[in-house]
Amino acid sequence: MLRGLRGFAQFISVERGLMLFMISVGATFLTIGSIALPQAVYLGSIVFFAWSGLDALNNIFDADLDTISDPSRSEYTKRLGKTGLIIVVAFSALSSGLGAATMTPLVVIFTIIGIFFGILYSVPPLRLRQTVYKPLVNFTVGAIPVLVVASFSHIFSVSVLALVFLIGVTTAVNSLWEDLADYGSDSTNAARTVPIILGLKKGLFFTIIMGYCLIPLMILAGILFRLPLVYYLVLSAATTFVSLHLYQNRIILFKKGEIDTNELLRLGSVLAKDFVIVAIVQTGNLMLSSVIKLY
């Protein structure tokens, strides 16, 4: 049973769904300016079901690629068969229904736009997940949940629009880390992601630099919403966590001469997992800091 639950969690990429749920909850608190828990959970559920369904759709089309990068997820997805598509449709319908129940046209429109981009991301012939445009599509993954909150609240202040941009950029950069983890399978399937175009080592350095560029953006979010000191302490701890891992692997990063592809692939995979952890911690940090601020 536990194995089945783990497989299902991987199939819907539950960690991303929870991350976006926390983004929605935190954005609701900060936008409305109060601990509006029912509204926050409701809007978070719209986002959770939409992107969990879309991640499931992506995993269906990535089943063969995941044979290399994530064999356990690939095996579970293939075993689901047509049931996987039923889950995708059910999650998408549930998200759309919850959005329609708000009786707010913009909430419905942004939810549909999110689902539309998710289909472009995964489904051939465009399948933008395998192109250099992947980060641009992933921008919507973070931006649309905040836009859903803003639409429901009828609040489009400068601070809220800045949060739309900041979270969107964060999820765009997150896609670069995903590309590092998928480099092996992408390179054998004629994908044209950023790390493949730049080359593994340059792509790794570019992704690391982009990751550090998120720090001032996260600081700016804290300043705009006047978040408490704990927000900056957690952000500092997350930055230190990644920095220590980079320092421990500095020999691989700055090794001269012939590139050891296997070592770089391993490091890219490790850093991709680190970034998932940091992203979840930071979104949780944003949500909890907004609660502390309002209390």
N, C-alpha and C positions, 0 to 999 in steps of 0.2 A: 504493500500500500504506500509506504513512504517513497519507494522508488517511483511509483506512478505519479505521486504528488510532485516529486522533484522534476520528473519529466515534463509534467504539465506546466510547472513554473518556468522551466526553460523554454517551453514551446511558446508561451505568451510573453516571454521576457519580463517576468514579474518585477524585476528590479527597476526597469525603466518605468513601468506603470506606477510603481510606488513613488519613484522620484518625481514624476509628473503630478501625481496626486498631492504630494507635499508642496510642490511649487504652487499648485492651485489653491491649496489651503492657506499657505503663507501669503499669497497674492491677495486672496479674499480678505484676510485680516488687515493687511496693510492698506488695501484700496478702500474698504468700508470704514476702517478706523475703529473697529471693535471686534470682540471675539464672537463673530457670527458663525458659530459652529455648524448649525444645520445647513446654512447656505454653502459654507466652505466644503463640507462633506459631499453635498449634492453636486456642486460644480466639479469637485475632485473626482467624483464617480463618473461623470460624463467623460472627462479626460482619460481616466484609467481604462474604461471599457473601450474607448475609441482606439487608443494606441496599443493596448494589449491585443486587440483584434488585428491591428495593422502589423504588429510585430509577429503575430502568428502567421499572417499572410506572407510576410517576408521569409519566415523560416520554412514555409512550404516550398517557396521557389528557390530557397537556398539549401534545400535538403542535400543535394549532391555536393555542393561546395563545403557544407559543414562536415562532410565525411572526413575531410582533412583537418579543419580548424576546430570542430566541436563534434566528435563522432557520437557521443551519447545523445545530444540533441537531434542529430541527423537520424539516428536509429529510431528514436521515439516518434519523430515527425512522420517518418515513412510508415511506421507501424499504425499510426492513426488513420492513414488513408483519407477517404472522403470525409471522415468525421472531423478532420482538421478544418476543412472548408466550412462545414456546418458551424463550428465554433467561431470562425471568422465572421460569418454572416450574423450569428446570434449576438456577438459582442458589438458589432457595428450597428445592428438594429437597436440594441439596448441603449447604446450611447446616443443615437439619433432620437430615439423615443424620449429619453430623459431631457435632451436638449429642446425638443419640441414642446415638452410639458412646461417649460419655463415661460412659454408664450412671449418670448423675446426674439424677434426676427434675427438680430445680429448673432445671437448665441447659436441659432440653427445654421446660419450662413457660415460662421467660422468653423463649426463642427464639420460641416460638409466639405469645406475647403481643406481641413486637416485630413479627412478621409481620402479626398481626391489626391492630395499630394502623397499620401501613404501608398496609394495604388500606383501612382507614377514611379514611386521609389522602388517598388518591388516587381511589378508586373511587366513582362515583355510586351511590345518590342522596345520601349524606351528604357525601362529598368534603370533609373538614374542611380540606383545603389551601386552600380558598377562603373560609374563615370566620375569625372572631375567635379560634376555639379552636385554630388552627394552632400557636401556641407551646406550648400544653399537650401536644399530640400530639408535637411535636418534643422535649419534655422527655424522652420515653421513648427517643429516638434516642441520647442520651448516657447516660441512667441505666441502661438495660438491659444494654449491654456490660459495665459495671462489676458489675452484679448477676449476670451470667453468670460472671464471674471469681470473685466472692464465693461463688457457689453451688458451683462446681467445687472451690474451696479449702476450703469449709465454714467460712469466716471472715466473720462479720458484726460486726466491731468498730465502735466509734463512728467511728473514722477512716475506715474503708471506707464506712460509710453516709453520712458527710459528703462523701466523694468522689462517691458516687452522686448526691447532691443538687447538688454544685457543677458536675459535668460536665453533668448534666441541665439546669440553669439556663443553662449556656453554649450548649448546642444550641438551647434555647428562644429565647434572644436572637438566635442566628444566623438563626433563621427570620424575624425582623423585618427583618434586612438583606436576606434573599432577597425579602421582600415589596417592599422599596424597588426592587430591580432589576426586579421584575415589575409595578410599579405601572401602567405604561402598558397592558399587556395585561389585567391584573386589572380596571382601571377600566372597560374596554370590555366586560367579560363579567360584570358584576353581582356581582363578588366582594365579600366583606365582611371584608377583612383589616384589621389595626390601622391601617396608614397611610391606607387609604381612609376608614375611619370617622373618624379624626382630621383628615384632610386632609393633603395632601402635605407642607407645611412643618412643621406640628405633628408629623406622623408621623416626619419626618426628625429633628427635635429630640428626640422621645421615644426614638427608636432610638439616637441618639448617647448620650443620658443612660444608657440601659440598658446600652450597651456599656461605658461607663466604670464602671458599677456592678459589672461583672465583675472589675475589678482587685482590690478588696479580697477577693473570693472566691478569686481565684487566689493571692493572698498567703496567705490562710488555709490553702489546700491545701498550700502550701509549708511553712508552720509546723507543721501537723498531722503531716506526713510527714518533717519535718526535712530538707528538700531543701537541696542545697549552694548557695553564693552564685551560681553560674552561672545557676541557675534564675531568680533575681530580676533578674540583668543582662539576660537574654534577654527577660523580661517587660517590663522597662523600655524596651528597644530597640523592642519591638513597639508599646508604648504611644506612644512618641515618633514612630514612623513614621506612625501614624494621626493623631496630634495635629498634626504638620507639615502633613499633607494638609488637615486642617480649617482650620488657620491660613491656608494658601494660598488657601482658598476662603471666607474669612470675609466677603468682600463679598457673595457670593451668599447666605450664611446669614443675615446680619443686614441685608440690603437692605430698606429701608422702601418703602412704597407698593405698587404693583401687583406681584403675584408673577409671575416669569418661570418658567412651568411647565417649559419645555424645559431651562433651566439647572438647576433643581432635580432634574429627572429624570436629567440627565447626572451631577450630583453624587451622587445616590442610587446610581446604577449604579456609579460609581467607588468610592464608599465600601463598597458591597456586595462588590466585588472585593477591596478592601483587607482586609475582614474575613475573607474566605476565606483570604487569605494569612496573616493573623495567627492564625487558628484552626489552620491546619496547622502553622505555626511553633510555636505554644504547645503543641499536643499532642505535637509532636516534642520540644519542650523538656521536657515532663513525662516522656516516655519516657527520654530521654538523661540527664536529671538523676537519675532513679531508678537508672540504671545506674552513674552516677558515685558516687552515695551508697553503693550496695552494694559497690562496689569499694573 
